[in-house]
Every structure is written in structure tokens, then in C-alpha cells.
Amino acid sequence: MKHLLKVTDFTSDSIIKILDLSKRFKDQRKKGRRYHNILEGKHVLLYFEKPSTRTRISLEVAIRELGGNPIVARRDELQLSRGETLHDTAEVLGRYIDGIAARVYFHKTLEELAKHSSISVINALSDLFHPLQAIADAFTIREYFGRLKGIKIVFVGDGGSNVAHSLLLISAMLGMDITIACPEKYAPKTFVIEEANALGEKSGSEIHVMEDPSKAVKNADVIYTDVFVSMGFEREREERLKVFIPRYQVTRTLLKKAGKRVVFMHCLPAHRGEEVLAEVIDDPAISLVYEQAENRLHTAKAVLACLLGDWNGI
């Protein structure tokens, strides 16, 4: 059974095929063809321990437009909230439905679900990885630049976030260069850097981690950031903001240090005035944030078609 817990659960060739399929879905939708029967008769549980806007809505719409039936449930609506084990939950759900997309606090929850599940498990966000976002980001970058190989991404902010981790891995898989500019305390996990470096040796991707954002953004094609206080870290808000602001804010001054035309990306939701200034995120000449958000739908369809449906001949 194939799962998507992190982007390296797919091969680089498979991700390219998913990006190609995403483009076909996007082109078809623009022409008015929204609906397919790829998931006809299939039921997919969307399980959420955390709030969600883009992930929940894009997945629900994607499942419906592929002919499937989404079932949305929060933890407090299931017996998990009353002590039922993930083992028992996974065993039972596999007898009812065809797939699970889960947004959870801890990545080990997904690993436990996948271990005991007879159906595909999709990571809709965990503390370590956000593969659906990374795939949409790669699609957005290729859509804008016409290529992936050699594109230089600079992620500014919390290098240990799920988004930064997933960007590291997908960049290394697809031959994009990536630099993480972050405080030492908020560097990516060592095992993620090691995996990215190993992948980069094969693809030609250059992987760097440094503290100085002004130095990092030189010659960048994409400057990317995310919130400084992710879900689950609210108690650290005051401490984090002292560390990140103003040095790691994305401002026009920082963008100019790229030394060439650069675009801005953010997975949303954004906290204007914290990780990015409004004048940057709202500038249509450089900001790709809404294209990113839209592309979550098209890439979600492609992932679902790959894992749960017959995607040949679409």
C-alpha cells in the first residue's frame, strides 16, 4: 500500500508525473471540465487535529471533483478522543473507506496509522513534514519559471518547520538549489539535512543552511517564508518573535539584495507585519501566494489520482 507521509515516499520521476498531471487538471478546469470519475465510489476520510483552510477545502473539493466522497472528522468527533488506539482505528477504517488524509500534531501519529492501515494514508500536515504543500510549491515554481533544475530558493525564517523540511527534500529531489536562512536554534533537523544532501548529490542540487538572510538571498529566484509561530508553538510566541523580528522579516530591502528579479512565496496563512510585510505579500508583480494556494487544488487531485485512482489515460 502506497502512502504519502513525506515527499520522498515518491520517486523524483513520480513527482514530475504528478506535476504534469496537475497541469492537465488545471488546464481542464479552466476550460470548464472539473469532474472526473477517477475516484468514483470511493470514500476518503479527512481527519483533522488542527485547524485548516487550504488543505481541508482543496482536498474536499478535489475528492468531489474526482467523483469521490469526502468524510470530514475532527479528533473530538472520533473515539480516538476517548482513548481508542490508532491501531484499532486504522484497522476498522480500512474496512469502511479507501483512504485517509490526516492533519496531526505529531508525525508519529501518521506512521502509526500507516503501519496498521490497509488503505493509503496522506500527510495533510504534521510537525515534521507538509508534502502536499511542497508538491504545490514545486508546481508553482515550474509554472512560473518554466523549469525546476537550477532554480534557487531561499527560505527565510524557522528552518525546523514542516514546510522548510519538505522544501529541502523536494528541492534536492528535483534539482533546485535551496538555502535555509535561520537562527541556529531554529535550524532544520539534522536527519532532514542529511537526507537532502544525499538526494542533492544525485540531482545536482546545492543545499545550504546559514544564519545571515542578507547573504543567503543573493541571486535568489524565490524567497519563501512561513509564520514564525506555527500551530502548536503558541506558548513560544513572545520568545520566537524576539528572535526572528526584524532580522528574518521579508521586506523590500531584503528582496533587493537578491540582485535580480525575484518572486515571493508563502504557504499561508500569513501574519502580515511579522514574517513578511504587507507591501511584499500584496504586490502582484512579485507575490505568487495566491497562485500557490490555487495550485493546492490541482496538485491534490493529482496526488489522490496517483494513490487512490487510475490515473492512466486522464
N, C-alpha and C positions, 0 to 999 in steps of 0.2 A: 504494500500500500504506500502510495507516494504522499508525503506531507510537505508543507512549506512552513518550516519553523524559522529558517533564515535563508538568505538568497543562495547560499552555497548548497542548499538541498537540490538546486537545479544546476545543470552544467551551463557554461557560458553560451554554448550553442542553443540550448533550450531557452535561455533568457532572450537571445536575439530573435528566436522564433516567436516568443511571447510579444516582443516589441513589434514585430512585423504584423502579428495578428491584431494587436491593439490598434495599429494604424488602420487596418481594414475595418475594424469595428467603428472607429471614429469616423472614417470616410463614409461608411454606410449610414451611420446615424445622421450625419449632416445632410444626406440625401433622403432622409425620412424613413430609412429601414432600421428600425430599432429592435425588432423582435425576431428571435430565432427559436428553434426547438431543441437546442443543444442539451438543455437540462430538463427537457420535458418529463414530467412525472417524478422529478427528484426534489427532495426536501433538504434544506440546508439550515442548520441551527446557527444563529448569530448570537454568541454568548458574550456578555459584557460585564466585567467587573469595574470598568472605568467609564466615564462619560466619553461620548464620541459624536462627532458631526460628520466629517468627510468619510471616515471609514465605514460607519454604520450606514449612512444614506447611499454611498456609492455601491456597497456590497448588496444592499437590499434591492436597489434599482437594477443592478447588474443581474442578479439572480432572476428577478421577474422578467427582464427583457430577454433572458436566455431561456425562458419558459419554465423556470423552476419556482419553488415555493419557499420563501424565506420565513424562518420562525425566529423571532427576536425574544431573548430572555436575559434578564439580569440575574446575578448570583442570588439575590434575595428572593427570587421567584422559583428557585430550584431547591431541591433537598440538600444540595451542597452547603447551603447556608445553615442547615440543621445537623451537619456532621456526616452526611453520606460521603463516602470516599470517592476520589476521582476515578479509581479503578472501577468501582461498581457503576458509576455514572457513565463512563466510557463504554463499558460492556453493554449496558442497556441501550444507550443511544444508538449504538451501531446496529441494533435490531429494528430501529424505527426510521432512521434518516440516512442520508447519503454523504453528508459532510458536515464539518464543524469549522466555523471561523470564530476564534476566541480572542478577546482583548483582556489581558490579565495583568496583574501586578508583578507576578514572578514567572520568569521563563520556565522554571522547573514545572510549573502547572501544565504548560503546553507539552513538555516532554513526557509527563505522566499520562496525559490524555492520549498522546500519540502511541505510547508504549502499550496501552491496553485497548486501543481502538481498532476496529475492523474497517474504519472509514477514514477518509483524508481529513487531516487537521491543518488549518491555515492560521498562521500567526497574524492576528489583526492588531498587534502591538503587545510587546512585553517590555520588561525593564531593560532587556539586553538588545533586542532587535525589532525593527519595523520593516520587514521585507516588502510589503505592499507599497509603502511609501518610496522605497529605494527604486523599485521597478518603475513606478510612475515618474520618478525623477530622471531616470535614465532615458525613458521615452521622451520626456520633455526636452532634455538636452539634445538628443538626436534630432528631434523635430525642429529645434531652433537652429542648430549648427549644421545639420545635415550629416553629422558623423559623431562618433564617440572616441575613437582612437586619438590620443594626444590631447584631448580637451583637459584643461587644468581647472580643477575645482578646489576652492579654499573654503573650508568650513570653519567659521569663527564662533567660538563660544564653548559650550560644555562638550568636550571631546569624549566623555564617557556616556553620552546619551545613546538611546536606541537608534536614533536617526543617524548620528555620526558613525556608529558601528556599522550600520547597514550600508551607508555611503562608502565607507572604507572597503568593504567586501565587494560591492558591485563594481566600484571603480577599478579595483585590482583585477576583477574577472574580465572586464570589458576593455581594458587598456587605457582607461582615463587616469591621469595623474591627479593625486589628491594630497592636500596638505591640511592638517588639523592645527589650527591656531587656538591654543587654550592655555589656561593656567596649569601649572604642573599637577596641582591637586585634582584637576578635572580632566586628566588625560584619558585616552581610550584604554580599555582593559588590555593587558599585555597579551593575552591569548588571541584577541582580535587583531592586534597589530602583527603578531607572528603569522597568523593565517593570511592576512592581507599581503604581507611581504612575500610569502610563499607563492601566492597567486600572482603577484606582480612580477615575479621572476619569469613566469611563463608568458604573461601577456605583454610585458614591457612597461607596465605601469610603475610610476615612481610614487613612493609613499613617504611622507614626511610628517613629523609632529614637532611643533615649535611653540614658543610662548609669545613671540612678537607678531601681532597681526599685521602691522605695517610692513614688515619684511615678508610675511607669508603671502600677501595678496599681490606681490609684484608679478606681472604677466598673467594674472588670473583671467580665465574666461568666465568663470562663475564664482560669485561669492555667495555663500549659503550660511544661513544661521537658523537657530531654533530658540525657543524660550529658554531663559536662564533657570527657570524654576519649573521643572517638569512635574507631571502628576505623580504624587507620592512623596514629593520633596518639599511640600509647602512649609513644613516646620523649619527648613533651612533657608527660607526666602531672604530674610534680612542678611544673613551671612553671605549668601550667594551674590546678591546684588552689590554688596560692598566689593566683592572680588571682581565681578565682571564689568561693572559700570564705573567709569566710561570707557575703559581701555578696549573692551571687546564689543562695543556697540558698532553696528554697521551704519556709518554716516556717509555723506557725500565726500567728505575728506578722505575717508578710508577707501572709497571706490576709486577716487582719483589716483591713489597710489598704485593701482593696478597697472597704470601706464598705458592702457589701451581700452578700447570699448569692452565693457564688462556687463554681465547681466546679474540680477539679484534673484535668489530663490529662497523660499521659506516654506516649510511644510504646513504651517498654520495649525492651530490658532496663533496669532501674533500678539505680543504685548508692545504696542507702539510706545516709543519713549524708553523702552528697556533694551531689548536686544537689537532693535532697529528703529530708526527714526521714521516718522510718518512720511516725510518728504522722499524717502527712498522707496518704501514699500508701495506707495501710491503713485509712483512715477511710471506711467505706461511705457515709456521709452526704454526702461531698464528692468522693470519688475515682471517676472514670469509667474508670480504666485498664483494667479487665478487660472492660468493655463495648467500649472501643476495640479491644482485642485480638480479641474475638469478632467484631466487625464487619469485621475484615480479611478474614474468610472470605466474608461476604456481598458485600462490595464487590469482592473479587477475582473472584467469579463474574460479577458484572455487567460488569466490565471485559473479562473473557475472552469473555463472550457478545457484547459490542459489537464487539470486534476480530476474533474468530475464528469467531463463530457467527451464527446467525439469531435475533436477539433479539426479533423481532416476534411478537406473539401469545403471549408467555410467560405 
